[in-house]
């Protein structure tokens, strides 16, 4: 997949705009190893340099809730990235569709953390699926913004099961006219599944992807 293992790596600013985020132009993907205050080496993959020389970092949280300890882990990672680059960092946390409310800000005096969030629980996957399917039926072509939404469709809010949504999303991707886009979107779905789901939820989605690919 040529290293495009997340939506923003594959579609850049188009991915951000698809989900309502305005941003300066992304000019460079800068995956890096950083060291936190516990002297642990951590690989940061979704890290980007913007045209104004600030940084953008995408983070992911799986599970049905997020607690203060987990937010503190994000804070330590944020500090580690800042320590290495000494540049302003914009952080966006992608939250699983099971999370409907969470306190992501942290203020500990000299340490302040105020990330933005992509609330997948607020995205109506059923409605978006209908819209995208209609566009694919017309000529099999989608804009990069719609391709971004399609890649994230298995992880949006749905009235059905996540397994059913994953299978349907793969089937829609297989109808894309451009072979490269077909392969890219399907591989992105699989890659993002590992970032957004964990445990049994992840196993179910992976099985659904593999089943749909064989049909």
Biotite code that builds the C-alpha atoms (Angstrom):
import biotite.structure as struc

atoms = struc.array([
    struc.Atom([0.000, 0.000, 0.000], chain_id="A", res_id=1, res_name="UNK", atom_name="CA", element="C"),
    struc.Atom([3.041, 2.201, -0.407], chain_id="A", res_id=2, res_name="UNK", atom_name="CA", element="C"),
    struc.Atom([3.040, 3.160, 3.277], chain_id="A", res_id=3, res_name="UNK", atom_name="CA", element="C"),
    struc.Atom([-0.455, 4.681, 3.162], chain_id="A", res_id=4, res_name="UNK", atom_name="CA", element="C"),
    struc.Atom([-1.701, 2.978, 6.306], chain_id="A", res_id=5, res_name="UNK", atom_name="CA", element="C"),
    struc.Atom([-4.010, 5.754, 7.443], chain_id="A", res_id=6, res_name="UNK", atom_name="CA", element="C"),
    struc.Atom([-6.531, 8.037, 5.808], chain_id="A", res_id=7, res_name="UNK", atom_name="CA", element="C"),
    struc.Atom([-4.453, 11.171, 6.147], chain_id="A", res_id=8, res_name="UNK", atom_name="CA", element="C"),
    struc.Atom([-1.365, 9.479, 4.709], chain_id="A", res_id=9, res_name="UNK", atom_name="CA", element="C"),
    struc.Atom([-3.385, 8.393, 1.694], chain_id="A", res_id=10, res_name="UNK", atom_name="CA", element="C"),
    struc.Atom([-5.523, 11.483, 1.093], chain_id="A", res_id=11, res_name="UNK", atom_name="CA", element="C"),
    struc.Atom([-3.805, 14.283, 3.006], chain_id="A", res_id=12, res_name="UNK", atom_name="CA", element="C"),
    struc.Atom([-5.845, 17.465, 3.385], chain_id="A", res_id=13, res_name="UNK", atom_name="CA", element="C"),
    struc.Atom([-8.755, 15.828, 1.557], chain_id="A", res_id=14, res_name="UNK", atom_name="CA", element="C"),
    struc.Atom([-9.162, 13.427, 4.491], chain_id="A", res_id=15, res_name="UNK", atom_name="CA", element="C"),
    struc.Atom([-9.243, 16.298, 6.963], chain_id="A", res_id=16, res_name="UNK", atom_name="CA", element="C"),
    struc.Atom([-11.748, 18.321, 4.942], chain_id="A", res_id=17, res_name="UNK", atom_name="CA", element="C"),
    struc.Atom([-13.976, 15.253, 4.516], chain_id="A", res_id=18, res_name="UNK", atom_name="CA", element="C"),
    struc.Atom([-14.422, 15.236, 8.291], chain_id="A", res_id=19, res_name="UNK", atom_name="CA", element="C"),
    struc.Atom([-14.835, 18.978, 8.673], chain_id="A", res_id=20, res_name="UNK", atom_name="CA", element="C"),
    struc.Atom([-11.302, 19.954, 9.743], chain_id="A", res_id=21, res_name="UNK", atom_name="CA", element="C"),
    struc.Atom([-9.681, 23.021, 8.214], chain_id="A", res_id=22, res_name="UNK", atom_name="CA", element="C"),
    struc.Atom([-5.911, 22.873, 8.017], chain_id="A", res_id=23, res_name="UNK", atom_name="CA", element="C"),
    struc.Atom([-2.884, 24.430, 6.448], chain_id="A", res_id=24, res_name="UNK", atom_name="CA", element="C"),
    struc.Atom([-1.516, 22.370, 3.569], chain_id="A", res_id=25, res_name="UNK", atom_name="CA", element="C"),
    struc.Atom([0.312, 19.194, 4.581], chain_id="A", res_id=26, res_name="UNK", atom_name="CA", element="C"),
    struc.Atom([3.777, 19.282, 3.035], chain_id="A", res_id=27, res_name="UNK", atom_name="CA", element="C"),
    struc.Atom([5.565, 16.334, 4.616], chain_id="A", res_id=28, res_name="UNK", atom_name="CA", element="C"),
    struc.Atom([4.920, 13.049, 6.392], chain_id="A", res_id=29, res_name="UNK", atom_name="CA", element="C"),
    struc.Atom([7.536, 12.789, 9.162], chain_id="A", res_id=30, res_name="UNK", atom_name="CA", element="C"),
    struc.Atom([7.144, 9.473, 11.043], chain_id="A", res_id=31, res_name="UNK", atom_name="CA", element="C"),
    struc.Atom([9.551, 9.586, 13.976], chain_id="A", res_id=32, res_name="UNK", atom_name="CA", element="C"),
    struc.Atom([10.815, 7.815, 17.061], chain_id="A", res_id=33, res_name="UNK", atom_name="CA", element="C"),
    struc.Atom([10.470, 9.870, 20.235], chain_id="A", res_id=34, res_name="UNK", atom_name="CA", element="C"),
    struc.Atom([11.309, 9.289, 23.886], chain_id="A", res_id=35, res_name="UNK", atom_name="CA", element="C"),
    struc.Atom([8.819, 9.993, 26.672], chain_id="A", res_id=36, res_name="UNK", atom_name="CA", element="C"),
    struc.Atom([9.526, 10.995, 30.287], chain_id="A", res_id=37, res_name="UNK", atom_name="CA", element="C"),
    struc.Atom([9.780, 7.305, 31.237], chain_id="A", res_id=38, res_name="UNK", atom_name="CA", element="C"),
    struc.Atom([12.642, 6.989, 28.743], chain_id="A", res_id=39, res_name="UNK", atom_name="CA", element="C"),
    struc.Atom([10.506, 4.735, 26.555], chain_id="A", res_id=40, res_name="UNK", atom_name="CA", element="C"),
    struc.Atom([11.061, 4.793, 22.811], chain_id="A", res_id=41, res_name="UNK", atom_name="CA", element="C"),
    struc.Atom([7.788, 5.303, 20.934], chain_id="A", res_id=42, res_name="UNK", atom_name="CA", element="C"),
    struc.Atom([7.211, 5.251, 17.194], chain_id="A", res_id=43, res_name="UNK", atom_name="CA", element="C"),
    struc.Atom([4.929, 8.064, 16.002], chain_id="A", res_id=44, res_name="UNK", atom_name="CA", element="C"),
    struc.Atom([3.549, 7.283, 12.561], chain_id="A", res_id=45, res_name="UNK", atom_name="CA", element="C"),
    struc.Atom([0.785, 9.791, 11.820], chain_id="A", res_id=46, res_name="UNK", atom_name="CA", element="C"),
    struc.Atom([2.882, 12.932, 12.204], chain_id="A", res_id=47, res_name="UNK", atom_name="CA", element="C"),
    struc.Atom([2.955, 15.637, 9.531], chain_id="A", res_id=48, res_name="UNK", atom_name="CA", element="C"),
    struc.Atom([4.573, 18.993, 8.857], chain_id="A", res_id=49, res_name="UNK", atom_name="CA", element="C"),
    struc.Atom([2.303, 21.797, 7.608], chain_id="A", res_id=50, res_name="UNK", atom_name="CA", element="C"),
    struc.Atom([3.204, 24.633, 5.264], chain_id="A", res_id=51, res_name="UNK", atom_name="CA", element="C"),
    struc.Atom([3.473, 27.070, 8.192], chain_id="A", res_id=52, res_name="UNK", atom_name="CA", element="C"),
    struc.Atom([6.094, 24.756, 9.770], chain_id="A", res_id=53, res_name="UNK", atom_name="CA", element="C"),
    struc.Atom([3.778, 23.603, 12.554], chain_id="A", res_id=54, res_name="UNK", atom_name="CA", element="C"),
    struc.Atom([3.028, 19.915, 13.140], chain_id="A", res_id=55, res_name="UNK", atom_name="CA", element="C"),
    struc.Atom([-0.139, 17.848, 12.891], chain_id="A", res_id=56, res_name="UNK", atom_name="CA", element="C"),
    struc.Atom([-0.493, 14.582, 14.766], chain_id="A", res_id=57, res_name="UNK", atom_name="CA", element="C"),
    struc.Atom([-3.335, 12.099, 14.405], chain_id="A", res_id=58, res_name="UNK", atom_name="CA", element="C"),
    struc.Atom([-3.920, 9.748, 17.344], chain_id="A", res_id=59, res_name="UNK", atom_name="CA", element="C"),
    struc.Atom([-6.356, 6.887, 17.806], chain_id="A", res_id=60, res_name="UNK", atom_name="CA", element="C"),
    struc.Atom([-8.260, 5.460, 20.742], chain_id="A", res_id=61, res_name="UNK", atom_name="CA", element="C"),
    struc.Atom([-10.088, 2.143, 20.679], chain_id="A", res_id=62, res_name="UNK", atom_name="CA", element="C"),
    struc.Atom([-12.559, 0.866, 23.257], chain_id="A", res_id=63, res_name="UNK", atom_name="CA", element="C"),
    struc.Atom([-15.860, 2.189, 24.557], chain_id="A", res_id=64, res_name="UNK", atom_name="CA", element="C"),
    struc.Atom([-14.510, 4.910, 26.871], chain_id="A", res_id=65, res_name="UNK", atom_name="CA", element="C"),
    struc.Atom([-11.400, 6.921, 27.599], chain_id="A", res_id=66, res_name="UNK", atom_name="CA", element="C"),
    struc.Atom([-10.210, 7.760, 31.115], chain_id="A", res_id=67, res_name="UNK", atom_name="CA", element="C"),
    struc.Atom([-7.831, 10.339, 32.576], chain_id="A", res_id=68, res_name="UNK", atom_name="CA", element="C"),
    struc.Atom([-4.902, 7.916, 32.655], chain_id="A", res_id=69, res_name="UNK", atom_name="CA", element="C"),
    struc.Atom([-5.280, 7.290, 28.920], chain_id="A", res_id=70, res_name="UNK", atom_name="CA", element="C"),
    struc.Atom([-5.508, 11.018, 28.223], chain_id="A", res_id=71, res_name="UNK", atom_name="CA", element="C"),
    struc.Atom([-2.325, 11.452, 30.256], chain_id="A", res_id=72, res_name="UNK", atom_name="CA", element="C"),
    struc.Atom([-0.601, 8.949, 27.928], chain_id="A", res_id=73, res_name="UNK", atom_name="CA", element="C"),
    struc.Atom([-1.555, 11.188, 25.010], chain_id="A", res_id=74, res_name="UNK", atom_name="CA", element="C"),
    struc.Atom([-0.193, 14.174, 26.926], chain_id="A", res_id=75, res_name="UNK", atom_name="CA", element="C"),
    struc.Atom([3.161, 12.465, 27.509], chain_id="A", res_id=76, res_name="UNK", atom_name="CA", element="C"),
    struc.Atom([3.372, 11.560, 23.838], chain_id="A", res_id=77, res_name="UNK", atom_name="CA", element="C"),
    struc.Atom([2.547, 15.156, 22.916], chain_id="A", res_id=78, res_name="UNK", atom_name="CA", element="C"),
    struc.Atom([5.353, 16.393, 25.169], chain_id="A", res_id=79, res_name="UNK", atom_name="CA", element="C"),
    struc.Atom([7.765, 13.866, 23.682], chain_id="A", res_id=80, res_name="UNK", atom_name="CA", element="C"),
    struc.Atom([7.010, 15.040, 20.140], chain_id="A", res_id=81, res_name="UNK", atom_name="CA", element="C"),
    struc.Atom([7.391, 18.672, 21.187], chain_id="A", res_id=82, res_name="UNK", atom_name="CA", element="C"),
    struc.Atom([10.674, 17.896, 22.933], chain_id="A", res_id=83, res_name="UNK", atom_name="CA", element="C"),
    struc.Atom([12.064, 16.485, 19.700], chain_id="A", res_id=84, res_name="UNK", atom_name="CA", element="C"),
    struc.Atom([10.826, 19.081, 17.210], chain_id="A", res_id=85, res_name="UNK", atom_name="CA", element="C"),
    struc.Atom([10.226, 22.206, 19.347], chain_id="A", res_id=86, res_name="UNK", atom_name="CA", element="C"),
    struc.Atom([7.321, 23.222, 17.127], chain_id="A", res_id=87, res_name="UNK", atom_name="CA", element="C"),
    struc.Atom([3.657, 23.874, 17.768], chain_id="A", res_id=88, res_name="UNK", atom_name="CA", element="C"),
    struc.Atom([1.617, 20.656, 17.480], chain_id="A", res_id=89, res_name="UNK", atom_name="CA", element="C"),
    struc.Atom([-2.025, 20.299, 16.514], chain_id="A", res_id=90, res_name="UNK", atom_name="CA", element="C"),
    struc.Atom([-3.407, 17.021, 17.854], chain_id="A", res_id=91, res_name="UNK", atom_name="CA", element="C"),
    struc.Atom([-6.538, 15.292, 16.537], chain_id="A", res_id=92, res_name="UNK", atom_name="CA", element="C"),
    struc.Atom([-7.737, 12.159, 18.335], chain_id="A", res_id=93, res_name="UNK", atom_name="CA", element="C"),
    struc.Atom([-9.858, 9.685, 16.364], chain_id="A", res_id=94, res_name="UNK", atom_name="CA", element="C"),
    struc.Atom([-12.337, 8.082, 18.770], chain_id="A", res_id=95, res_name="UNK", atom_name="CA", element="C"),
    struc.Atom([-14.100, 4.766, 18.185], chain_id="A", res_id=96, res_name="UNK", atom_name="CA", element="C"),
    struc.Atom([-17.852, 4.862, 17.423], chain_id="A", res_id=97, res_name="UNK", atom_name="CA", element="C"),
    struc.Atom([-18.571, 3.460, 20.902], chain_id="A", res_id=98, res_name="UNK", atom_name="CA", element="C"),
    struc.Atom([-17.349, 6.686, 22.540], chain_id="A", res_id=99, res_name="UNK", atom_name="CA", element="C"),
    struc.Atom([-20.091, 9.311, 22.730], chain_id="A", res_id=100, res_name="UNK", atom_name="CA", element="C"),
    struc.Atom([-18.679, 11.626, 25.377], chain_id="A", res_id=101, res_name="UNK", atom_name="CA", element="C"),
    struc.Atom([-15.226, 12.162, 26.878], chain_id="A", res_id=102, res_name="UNK", atom_name="CA", element="C"),
    struc.Atom([-13.088, 14.804, 28.564], chain_id="A", res_id=103, res_name="UNK", atom_name="CA", element="C"),
    struc.Atom([-9.972, 15.103, 26.453], chain_id="A", res_id=104, res_name="UNK", atom_name="CA", element="C"),
    struc.Atom([-8.577, 18.373, 27.775], chain_id="A", res_id=105, res_name="UNK", atom_name="CA", element="C"),
    struc.Atom([-6.010, 18.442, 30.545], chain_id="A", res_id=106, res_name="UNK", atom_name="CA", element="C"),
    struc.Atom([-4.772, 21.402, 32.541], chain_id="A", res_id=107, res_name="UNK", atom_name="CA", element="C"),
    struc.Atom([-2.061, 20.694, 35.097], chain_id="A", res_id=108, res_name="UNK", atom_name="CA", element="C"),
    struc.Atom([-0.695, 24.184, 35.529], chain_id="A", res_id=109, res_name="UNK", atom_name="CA", element="C"),
    struc.Atom([2.325, 24.343, 33.235], chain_id="A", res_id=110, res_name="UNK", atom_name="CA", element="C"),
    struc.Atom([1.014, 21.372, 31.229], chain_id="A", res_id=111, res_name="UNK", atom_name="CA", element="C"),
    struc.Atom([-1.988, 22.151, 29.068], chain_id="A", res_id=112, res_name="UNK", atom_name="CA", element="C"),
    struc.Atom([-3.422, 19.751, 26.499], chain_id="A", res_id=113, res_name="UNK", atom_name="CA", element="C"),
    struc.Atom([-6.361, 20.683, 24.314], chain_id="A", res_id=114, res_name="UNK", atom_name="CA", element="C"),
    struc.Atom([-6.715, 18.218, 21.412], chain_id="A", res_id=115, res_name="UNK", atom_name="CA", element="C"),
    struc.Atom([-9.446, 18.181, 18.797], chain_id="A", res_id=116, res_name="UNK", atom_name="CA", element="C"),
    struc.Atom([-11.470, 15.032, 18.226], chain_id="A", res_id=117, res_name="UNK", atom_name="CA", element="C"),
    struc.Atom([-12.974, 13.095, 15.356], chain_id="A", res_id=118, res_name="UNK", atom_name="CA", element="C"),
    struc.Atom([-16.087, 11.626, 16.974], chain_id="A", res_id=119, res_name="UNK", atom_name="CA", element="C"),
    struc.Atom([-16.958, 8.665, 14.747], chain_id="A", res_id=120, res_name="UNK", atom_name="CA", element="C"),
    struc.Atom([-20.072, 8.168, 16.896], chain_id="A", res_id=121, res_name="UNK", atom_name="CA", element="C"),
    struc.Atom([-21.436, 11.416, 15.455], chain_id="A", res_id=122, res_name="UNK", atom_name="CA", element="C"),
    struc.Atom([-21.107, 10.282, 11.837], chain_id="A", res_id=123, res_name="UNK", atom_name="CA", element="C"),
    struc.Atom([-24.218, 8.571, 10.462], chain_id="A", res_id=124, res_name="UNK", atom_name="CA", element="C"),
    struc.Atom([-22.723, 5.624, 8.616], chain_id="A", res_id=125, res_name="UNK", atom_name="CA", element="C"),
    struc.Atom([-26.089, 4.450, 7.307], chain_id="A", res_id=126, res_name="UNK", atom_name="CA", element="C"),
    struc.Atom([-26.851, 7.760, 5.624], chain_id="A", res_id=127, res_name="UNK", atom_name="CA", element="C"),
    struc.Atom([-23.324, 8.184, 4.283], chain_id="A", res_id=128, res_name="UNK", atom_name="CA", element="C"),
    struc.Atom([-23.359, 4.614, 2.944], chain_id="A", res_id=129, res_name="UNK", atom_name="CA", element="C"),
    struc.Atom([-26.509, 5.349, 0.932], chain_id="A", res_id=130, res_name="UNK", atom_name="CA", element="C"),
    struc.Atom([-25.046, 8.548, -0.500], chain_id="A", res_id=131, res_name="UNK", atom_name="CA", element="C"),
    struc.Atom([-21.735, 6.958, -1.462], chain_id="A", res_id=132, res_name="UNK", atom_name="CA", element="C"),
    struc.Atom([-23.389, 3.885, -2.941], chain_id="A", res_id=133, res_name="UNK", atom_name="CA", element="C"),
    struc.Atom([-25.573, 6.092, -5.149], chain_id="A", res_id=134, res_name="UNK", atom_name="CA", element="C"),
    struc.Atom([-22.515, 7.949, -6.449], chain_id="A", res_id=135, res_name="UNK", atom_name="CA", element="C"),
    struc.Atom([-20.648, 4.712, -7.137], chain_id="A", res_id=136, res_name="UNK", atom_name="CA", element="C"),
    struc.Atom([-23.644, 3.312, -9.000], chain_id="A", res_id=137, res_name="UNK", atom_name="CA", element="C"),
    struc.Atom([-23.565, 6.327, -11.327], chain_id="A", res_id=138, res_name="UNK", atom_name="CA", element="C"),
    struc.Atom([-20.036, 5.963, -12.703], chain_id="A", res_id=139, res_name="UNK", atom_name="CA", element="C"),
    struc.Atom([-17.859, 4.225, -10.110], chain_id="A", res_id=140, res_name="UNK", atom_name="CA", element="C"),
    struc.Atom([-15.905, 7.409, -9.374], chain_id="A", res_id=141, res_name="UNK", atom_name="CA", element="C"),
    struc.Atom([-15.562, 9.257, -6.045], chain_id="A", res_id=142, res_name="UNK", atom_name="CA", element="C"),
    struc.Atom([-13.682, 12.392, -5.026], chain_id="A", res_id=143, res_name="UNK", atom_name="CA", element="C"),
    struc.Atom([-10.814, 12.021, -2.559], chain_id="A", res_id=144, res_name="UNK", atom_name="CA", element="C"),
    struc.Atom([-13.104, 13.361, 0.171], chain_id="A", res_id=145, res_name="UNK", atom_name="CA", element="C"),
    struc.Atom([-15.695, 10.670, -0.555], chain_id="A", res_id=146, res_name="UNK", atom_name="CA", element="C"),
    struc.Atom([-12.975, 8.011, -0.775], chain_id="A", res_id=147, res_name="UNK", atom_name="CA", element="C"),
    struc.Atom([-11.887, 9.142, 2.689], chain_id="A", res_id=148, res_name="UNK", atom_name="CA", element="C"),
    struc.Atom([-15.420, 8.715, 4.006], chain_id="A", res_id=149, res_name="UNK", atom_name="CA", element="C"),
    struc.Atom([-15.723, 5.309, 2.368], chain_id="A", res_id=150, res_name="UNK", atom_name="CA", element="C"),
    struc.Atom([-12.462, 4.155, 3.974], chain_id="A", res_id=151, res_name="UNK", atom_name="CA", element="C"),
    struc.Atom([-13.816, 5.155, 7.399], chain_id="A", res_id=152, res_name="UNK", atom_name="CA", element="C"),
    struc.Atom([-17.360, 3.897, 6.813], chain_id="A", res_id=153, res_name="UNK", atom_name="CA", element="C"),
    struc.Atom([-16.890, 0.617, 8.757], chain_id="A", res_id=154, res_name="UNK", atom_name="CA", element="C"),
    struc.Atom([-16.093, 2.664, 11.865], chain_id="A", res_id=155, res_name="UNK", atom_name="CA", element="C"),
    struc.Atom([-18.987, 5.116, 11.845], chain_id="A", res_id=156, res_name="UNK", atom_name="CA", element="C"),
    struc.Atom([-22.196, 4.966, 13.834], chain_id="A", res_id=157, res_name="UNK", atom_name="CA", element="C"),
    struc.Atom([-24.742, 2.478, 12.445], chain_id="A", res_id=158, res_name="UNK", atom_name="CA", element="C"),
    struc.Atom([-28.112, 1.045, 13.387], chain_id="A", res_id=159, res_name="UNK", atom_name="CA", element="C"),
    struc.Atom([-26.930, -2.363, 12.189], chain_id="A", res_id=160, res_name="UNK", atom_name="CA", element="C"),
    struc.Atom([-23.984, -4.455, 13.294], chain_id="A", res_id=161, res_name="UNK", atom_name="CA", element="C"),
    struc.Atom([-20.364, -3.428, 12.758], chain_id="A", res_id=162, res_name="UNK", atom_name="CA", element="C"),
    struc.Atom([-19.838, -6.745, 10.946], chain_id="A", res_id=163, res_name="UNK", atom_name="CA", element="C"),
    struc.Atom([-22.601, -5.984, 8.456], chain_id="A", res_id=164, res_name="UNK", atom_name="CA", element="C"),
    struc.Atom([-21.310, -2.449, 7.934], chain_id="A", res_id=165, res_name="UNK", atom_name="CA", element="C"),
    struc.Atom([-17.761, -3.719, 7.324], chain_id="A", res_id=166, res_name="UNK", atom_name="CA", element="C"),
    struc.Atom([-18.948, -6.244, 4.735], chain_id="A", res_id=167, res_name="UNK", atom_name="CA", element="C"),
    struc.Atom([-21.086, -3.656, 2.944], chain_id="A", res_id=168, res_name="UNK", atom_name="CA", element="C"),
    struc.Atom([-18.238, -1.126, 2.897], chain_id="A", res_id=169, res_name="UNK", atom_name="CA", element="C"),
    struc.Atom([-15.897, -3.630, 1.263], chain_id="A", res_id=170, res_name="UNK", atom_name="CA", element="C"),
    struc.Atom([-18.520, -4.460, -1.359], chain_id="A", res_id=171, res_name="UNK", atom_name="CA", element="C"),
    struc.Atom([-18.935, -0.766, -2.184], chain_id="A", res_id=172, res_name="UNK", atom_name="CA", element="C"),
    struc.Atom([-15.174, -0.310, -2.489], chain_id="A", res_id=173, res_name="UNK", atom_name="CA", element="C"),
    struc.Atom([-15.002, -3.246, -4.905], chain_id="A", res_id=174, res_name="UNK", atom_name="CA", element="C"),
    struc.Atom([-17.355, -1.362, -7.250], chain_id="A", res_id=175, res_name="UNK", atom_name="CA", element="C"),
    struc.Atom([-14.961, 1.577, -7.691], chain_id="A", res_id=176, res_name="UNK", atom_name="CA", element="C"),
    struc.Atom([-13.920, 1.994, -11.307], chain_id="A", res_id=177, res_name="UNK", atom_name="CA", element="C"),
    struc.Atom([-10.281, 2.757, -10.558], chain_id="A", res_id=178, res_name="UNK", atom_name="CA", element="C"),
    struc.Atom([-8.361, -0.376, -9.512], chain_id="A", res_id=179, res_name="UNK", atom_name="CA", element="C"),
    struc.Atom([-5.819, 1.586, -7.514], chain_id="A", res_id=180, res_name="UNK", atom_name="CA", element="C"),
    struc.Atom([-8.562, 3.276, -5.503], chain_id="A", res_id=181, res_name="UNK", atom_name="CA", element="C"),
    struc.Atom([-10.264, -0.072, -4.918], chain_id="A", res_id=182, res_name="UNK", atom_name="CA", element="C"),
    struc.Atom([-7.104, -1.578, -3.472], chain_id="A", res_id=183, res_name="UNK", atom_name="CA", element="C"),
    struc.Atom([-6.202, 1.557, -1.519], chain_id="A", res_id=184, res_name="UNK", atom_name="CA", element="C"),
    struc.Atom([-9.587, 1.951, 0.177], chain_id="A", res_id=185, res_name="UNK", atom_name="CA", element="C"),
    struc.Atom([-9.876, -1.742, 1.100], chain_id="A", res_id=186, res_name="UNK", atom_name="CA", element="C"),
    struc.Atom([-6.367, -1.818, 2.558], chain_id="A", res_id=187, res_name="UNK", atom_name="CA", element="C"),
    struc.Atom([-7.050, 1.414, 4.435], chain_id="A", res_id=188, res_name="UNK", atom_name="CA", element="C"),
    struc.Atom([-10.166, -0.112, 5.982], chain_id="A", res_id=189, res_name="UNK", atom_name="CA", element="C"),
    struc.Atom([-8.107, -3.034, 7.232], chain_id="A", res_id=190, res_name="UNK", atom_name="CA", element="C"),
    struc.Atom([-5.309, -0.827, 8.526], chain_id="A", res_id=191, res_name="UNK", atom_name="CA", element="C"),
    struc.Atom([-7.658, 1.594, 10.279], chain_id="A", res_id=192, res_name="UNK", atom_name="CA", element="C"),
    struc.Atom([-9.478, -1.330, 11.874], chain_id="A", res_id=193, res_name="UNK", atom_name="CA", element="C"),
    struc.Atom([-6.320, -2.076, 13.832], chain_id="A", res_id=194, res_name="UNK", atom_name="CA", element="C"),
    struc.Atom([-6.137, 1.520, 15.057], chain_id="A", res_id=195, res_name="UNK", atom_name="CA", element="C"),
    struc.Atom([-9.794, 1.955, 16.034], chain_id="A", res_id=196, res_name="UNK", atom_name="CA", element="C"),
    struc.Atom([-10.839, -1.466, 17.331], chain_id="A", res_id=197, res_name="UNK", atom_name="CA", element="C"),
    struc.Atom([-9.203, -3.858, 19.772], chain_id="A", res_id=198, res_name="UNK", atom_name="CA", element="C"),
    struc.Atom([-9.778, -7.362, 21.112], chain_id="A", res_id=199, res_name="UNK", atom_name="CA", element="C"),
    struc.Atom([-12.918, -9.179, 20.013], chain_id="A", res_id=200, res_name="UNK", atom_name="CA", element="C"),
    struc.Atom([-14.255, -6.112, 18.189], chain_id="A", res_id=201, res_name="UNK", atom_name="CA", element="C"),
    struc.Atom([-11.156, -6.070, 16.013], chain_id="A", res_id=202, res_name="UNK", atom_name="CA", element="C"),
    struc.Atom([-11.332, -9.822, 15.368], chain_id="A", res_id=203, res_name="UNK", atom_name="CA", element="C"),
    struc.Atom([-14.964, -9.539, 14.226], chain_id="A", res_id=204, res_name="UNK", atom_name="CA", element="C"),
    struc.Atom([-14.234, -6.690, 11.831], chain_id="A", res_id=205, res_name="UNK", atom_name="CA", element="C"),
    struc.Atom([-11.171, -8.433, 10.374], chain_id="A", res_id=206, res_name="UNK", atom_name="CA", element="C"),
    struc.Atom([-13.201, -11.587, 9.746], chain_id="A", res_id=207, res_name="UNK", atom_name="CA", element="C"),
    struc.Atom([-15.912, -9.486, 8.082], chain_id="A", res_id=208, res_name="UNK", atom_name="CA", element="C"),
    struc.Atom([-13.337, -7.827, 5.825], chain_id="A", res_id=209, res_name="UNK", atom_name="CA", element="C"),
    struc.Atom([-11.844, -11.164, 4.788], chain_id="A", res_id=210, res_name="UNK", atom_name="CA", element="C"),
    struc.Atom([-15.276, -12.660, 4.123], chain_id="A", res_id=211, res_name="UNK", atom_name="CA", element="C"),
    struc.Atom([-16.376, -9.691, 1.997], chain_id="A", res_id=212, res_name="UNK", atom_name="CA", element="C"),
    struc.Atom([-13.157, -9.719, -0.031], chain_id="A", res_id=213, res_name="UNK", atom_name="CA", element="C"),
    struc.Atom([-13.818, -13.318, -1.066], chain_id="A", res_id=214, res_name="UNK", atom_name="CA", element="C"),
    struc.Atom([-17.345, -12.651, -2.372], chain_id="A", res_id=215, res_name="UNK", atom_name="CA", element="C"),
])
